[in-house]
Every structure is written in C-alpha cells, then in structure tokens.
Amino acid sequence: MKKKAILLLISFCFSVHVFSQTDVFQEATSNFLGENEIYISYGFFSASGLGIGLGRTSLNQDFPTEYFSNKDRYAIKTNEIQPLIGALNFGYKRYFVKNKMAVLANITYSQLNTRYTHANNDSLNFKTKDYLIAFMPAFEYHYLNKKIVQLYSGVQLGIFVYNQKYQDYKSETKHKEINFAFQVDAFGVRVGKQIGGFVELGFGFAGIVKVGISGRF
C-alpha cells in the first residue's frame, strides 16, 4: 500500500513538472504574472513624522522637571533626518493580470533627533532620538497602462514600531510602541519604461505627496 502511494505521488509530481513545461502553462503564467519593480520615494508631511511628534509629547515623562517649569531656559536644536515631517519609503512590487494590478511590500522610515541645552546648568542638558518604521503590505490598481505613462490608486495596511531613546548626563531610557499603520494613495502617475519617475497623492504614514523613482525588471 505504501509503495502504491509513493508511486502515485511520484507520478503526480512528474505530471505537474511536465505540464509546467508546456506552452499552455507558460502562456497562462505569462498572461497572469507581470513585471517586478523596486522603488524609493520621499513623502512630504507624513503621518509617521507627525506620529514622532505626538510620541515625543506622550513619552516625555523622563524629561527633567526643570524643563516643564522653565522651558524658556532651554535652547532646542532639532535634526529631522527627513525634513518637512517627511518619510523615506522603499519597497517591492509584483504585477499581475497584464500589469493592471500589483501587490507591494513597503517600508517607511522617519527619524527625529533633538538636543535640549540648559542656559545655566549643563547637568540639566538632555537629548532624545525618536524613530518610526512602518511595514505595510499593499495593493494597487492601474486603470491606465501605456508604455510610457501609468495612472493608478492604492492602499497600504500594516503596523508601525515607534522607538524613543532619552539620554541625560547620568541615565538612558528607552520606550517602544507598536500600532496600526496605513496609507491611502488616491492618485499616482508614473512616467517611464524600465526606469521611471512617479508622483503619488494621498494620506497616511508614507506622506501626503510622494516623489520617487523606480525600476522594472
């Protein structure tokens, strides 16, 4: 009985392999699966950048009492890794159904470094490092697919991880938060063939306006 089962399994695997080499299978696969694409973009006014600002407000229990009672004595120097509350986005797309649809794996990153310097007492100086990274699988629909120009819309849903590190002259503490992340791209336009530039308009963790470049293969 076991020998028959093994022979049947081998026969089935061999049949699948033979069929996968046929013109019918190759044609069906080529019609369904489309191109691959990698991309990088910058998003202006992102919810991830805003989330860092809100996180700094809610996770500032480590700040010295002097800061809350005498904020005017502190000089604050901020270094946004992405300016204008921005986010750096990069990821991978796989097209299917004649490049009309695509599934994506997107990563979004924002960071903010801040130094607080007291006017009279160096022991009250402190600094923070806040960064947020979001992982968002996505879906796109391309309603116009020309050789040079493509128009599309999409939605991304996933999670974000927010981290804050607080450091003063005597201690260092860390905070972490994990929550829901999203991005809705109401309108996107890409111009180019294998290498192209794109602009996307929407709202969410990746930005209200995104500008980037991508390559297809």
Helices and strands as residue ranges (DSSP letters): H 2-20, H 23-32, E 33-44, H 47-58, H 65-69, G 71-73, E 74-80, E 87-96, E 101-118, G 122-124, E 126-145, E 149-168, E 172-192, E 195-204, E 209-216
